[in-house]
Every structure is written in structure tokens, then in C-alpha cells.
């Protein structure tokens, strides 16, 4: 029987499979991930769309819900994050968070006060995430973003035969080599080593193996949306099972 220990609800606007697959690979026995995908091309979801997504998850018997869409949450395209969490909680009657809120809790749990931000987003979105972290009291001395995003995503899209309409979605991020996250984070760290750790949002580009390897090489914790989602959910489910070999954060459970 699947989900006998806990069922995690996951609301996302991503259509790529990397993030959800990475999360499922991290889950301990008896815990399952239930995903509800919202339309990517809708800037602001009306209440009916949101309620429909949540009801899907509630119908599946989830115990907690994570909302994943970092740029839009920090840009407050759904209203303030507190209001969003409250709304989702009222509709679902479940424990709810966002990947960004879970990340701030993870950063605090690992005593990461001075944060190196390394993202798969463009400069504008990355600077908004930087402001978000600073609002919660974190220092962000350096933020690394993807340069020439438009050129990069078009080149990847053409190389892999992705329809041009998908270039504006984050689907193309899953086409980046798995070591891209590792090398960007490592280069950024050794040019700005006076930090407590790295925060890399976006579930679409961070792989578990690369995260562990990066932590070993920089000797600092790395907080990413995949491991953070699992960490928060297991705490919400009161599953105190330490997960070894998958990064410093999951070893704190």
C-alpha cells in the first residue's frame, strides 16, 4: 500500500518531470507525492482554478500541501505569501506552505544567515528572490543568475526539438546538464566564500547527487527546493526519519 505513512500534496506550475522525480526519489518508504499542475500561462489564478487544484489533492487524501512557484510567490502575483498560505489552508483544511517559506525555515535550521543565492532564473527574478530573503533578515552578499537566458533557452529548445511556445516556460531548465547547477554554485562560492551556505531555488534544475557533491566541495550546506520540500513535509507529517547521504538538511530530521 502506497502512502500509508503520509501523503504529500504538491501544487506546481511546472510541467517538467525532474523536480517531482527528484522529490519522489528522496521520500522514505510509505510516503507518496501527489501532484496537481496549474496552467503556466495564467498570470493570476482565479479562486475557482485554485480551489479545483486543491480539491484534487484533498480528494487524494493528502496530509499537507506545498505550493511551488518561487518567482511568482516572491513577486506576490498571488497576493502576499502569508495570504496565499492562509487561503490554501482554509480551502484545504491542511497544513500548507510554499517552497520559499519552507526554504527560509531550512536556512534558519542550518544556521545559514549569510546566503549565497545561485539560481536558474534571470536577473530580475533573482533580484526579487534576494529582496525576499533580505526581508526575512538574511544577508545576501552575492546573487548569481543565469546570464543570456533568452539565448540559452532558445538554443536548448532548438537542440532538443522543444516547441517555441515552451521557451517562455521553465521546461527548458530541465534541459540544462545536471552538472550546470554544481559548477555555477561552486564558481560563485569560491569567488564569494564568506557565506554560511547556498540557496538554489527551482525544483527543475537541482539533482540530489549534484547537491551532495557541491556540499562536499564547498564544505557548506546547500538548500534547494527539492530537499527543502521533503524536509518540510516530513516534519509536517511528524516522520522523524533521518535521511543519510542526501545532504546536510535531511540529516537534521
Secondary structure, DSSP 8 states (H G I E B T S, - for coil): -TTSSEEEEEEES---SHHHHHHHHH--TTEEEEEEE--TT-SS--HHHHHHHHHHHHHTT-SEEEEE-HHHHHTTTTS-HHHHHHHHHHHH-SEEEEHHHHHHHHHHHTT--EEEEE-SS-HHHHHHHHHHHHHTT-EEEEEE--TTHHHHHHHHHHHTT--GGGGGSGGGGGGS-THHHHHHHHHHHHHS--SSEEEE--TTT--HHHHHHHHHHHTSEEEEHHHHHHHHHHHHTT-----TTS-TTGGG-
